[in-house]
Amino acid sequence: MSQRNSRAIQEIKQRLNMADLVRRYVELRRVGPRWMAPCPFHQETKPSFSVNEEEGFFYCFGCQASGDLFDFYGRINGLNFRETLEQLAEETGVQLDAAALSRDDRQREEALSRRRQILRMHELAARHFAHNLTRSQGRECREYMEHRGISPAMIERFGLGWSLREWQALNTALRRAGFTDALGVEAALLGASDKDGQIRTYDRFRGRLMFPIRALGGQVVAFGGRIIGNEDEAKYINSSDSPIYRKGEHLYGLAQARRAISQRNAIMLTEGYMDVVTLHQFGYEQAVGVLGTALTPDQIKRLSGFAANLELLFDGDRAGRKAALRACEMLLPRGLACKVILFPEGEDIDSLLRGHGEEAFEALRTDAPDGLTFCVQTLRGMAPRDAVDWAKNFLRQLTLPELMSRYASLLATGLGLTEEELRGRFAADRTRVRNAPQTQGAAPADARNDTRDRQIMTFAVRYPHSLERLREAGGHLALEAFWAKTLWNKLESRDPETIALELDEKEKRFWILCRAESAPLDNEEGELAALCRMLETSRRAKAPFAAALQQNAADPEADGMYLHALQQTLNERKRTHTLHQREKTDGEH
């Protein structure tokens, strides 16, 4: 990272308040010097998500998610650091360094330039399709939407449009705006054919109702197109992947639904574009849709950043049930809650809401089983062996260990097994891991030394301006763990104001945890005095051994002194290891 970009990061932090950024996604409540809220990254009812507005970091005492505003924005929007930096720089008007880039950085910068052009192409395409809808050629699409009951408000809210039946309509508009055919193909707005060695480009979307797909920032990044007549073509076609779009990462309508999701802490997840538009029109503005694919881990990651409660809306046929089971299998192990709403045969969201009314839809919602109950009901219709294998695989995917007991108990009861039978394989797996030979060179952790390292580094992180005083007391010499020595070196060589930018993920988590403790930073002298006493005691314990090593090895008294000191050291290490093993055994039971 260039020095200028480091300054840009600091400038972004100065212009963008951490609490204001988080408040876009969760409702914060002031608790003493910090802001608190239910964590947006895991399922919970009590607020364990803490925002330190003054120092600019967040920490969850439940799932241990932590970081600064770049970590938060990137995680909740599914962006990498580079994308996060670019978006926040654009939002705050901060210029990033383009001149001091490495070769790889220049390649990324060139790619970024293409991304900007492709984003502009998509905005132009969205305006082009919306304008087509108002023209005489758009009459058939307007009549279709009127027949389907799509209101003008929804047309405007989702930016719906019409792609003309011509082969070169959008292509011509892009050329007039100065974009090349090659870039149009790369943007997945144009197709290309090779006829007699000559490449010809054409509009990919023709004669279709157009649904712009927007990123969370509001930019159009892709399109879905639906036929409205009886053409012998695919009912829907979607944008293929491009430099600005990966269909397994985005969700249709999320940009429009984000505010309602935040207010209701709930998401409705469905499959089609029209389903989402219809749900929003009937007031269910927390609805989003998958984009022509099965639910993906990236989509779940994005959804989990907004709410922990989901309603899955699927057709009641075999394919719909299979998709619902797979979605539950992906959502529940991550600590998300879900309900499964299956539509009666021959019905869908549109026919149910428009034909039977909201009361019928609400009745389905009320009677819908929770995700795990639906899974058990579905497993009962499977072969016993397949059901048990599914259950064991499901439990292996749990990311929150505290859910194991509850889920294992419910699955075992539902399948007519004992919890011990269902969890038997896990016990066997743990036994194999416990009995496996340790990695060569690995030694049992010395719990006392690890505690000492953490005490020293906790003080160093909490009071970086007193690092020199801690060094004078020999703090750096007492460190044994590699992570502690590495972090100490960083603290010594970096500016305390920008140190957080130089830490890796584990170091940053430790740094935030130390500074997020409830104890106020007002006992510096007391903590330093306690550390000095600890270091002095440690030095005295090592003194006999060190003195013995300094004696003449040929001196019999020195030999005796050496052996005595060595025995003392070995006995102490043996006692520490025994204590550590007892604590480990107690923890397993």
Secondary structure as UniProt FT lines:
FT   HELIX           3..15
FT   HELIX           18..23
FT   TURN            24..25
FT   STRAND          29..31
FT   TURN            32..33
FT   STRAND          34..37
FT   TURN            40..41
FT   STRAND          49..52
FT   TURN            53..56
FT   STRAND          57..60
FT   TURN            61..63
FT   STRAND          66..68
FT   HELIX           69..77
FT   HELIX           81..92
FT   TURN            99..100
FT   HELIX           103..134
FT   HELIX           136..138
FT   HELIX           139..148
FT   HELIX           152..158
FT   STRAND          161..163
FT   HELIX           169..176
FT   TURN            177..178
FT   HELIX           181..186
FT   TURN            187..188
FT   STRAND          190..195
FT   TURN            196..197
FT   STRAND          198..203
FT   STRAND          208..214
FT   TURN            216..217
FT   STRAND          220..227
FT   STRAND          236..238
FT   TURN            243..244
FT   TURN            247..249
FT   HELIX           254..264
FT   STRAND          267..270
FT   HELIX           273..281
FT   TURN            282..283
FT   TURN            285..286
FT   STRAND          287..289
FT   HELIX           297..304
FT   TURN            305..306
FT   STRAND          309..315
FT   HELIX           318..331
FT   HELIX           332..334
FT   STRAND          337..343
FT   TURN            345..346
FT   HELIX           349..351
FT   HELIX           352..356
FT   HELIX           358..367
FT   HELIX           371..379
FT   TURN            380..381
FT   HELIX           384..396
FT   HELIX           401..403
FT   HELIX           404..415
FT   HELIX           419..435
FT   TURN            440..441
FT   HELIX           447..462
FT   HELIX           464..466
FT   HELIX           467..472
FT   TURN            473..474
FT   HELIX           475..478
FT   HELIX           482..493
FT   TURN            496..498
FT   HELIX           499..502
FT   HELIX           505..515
FT   HELIX           524..550
FT   TURN            553..554
FT   HELIX           556..588
//
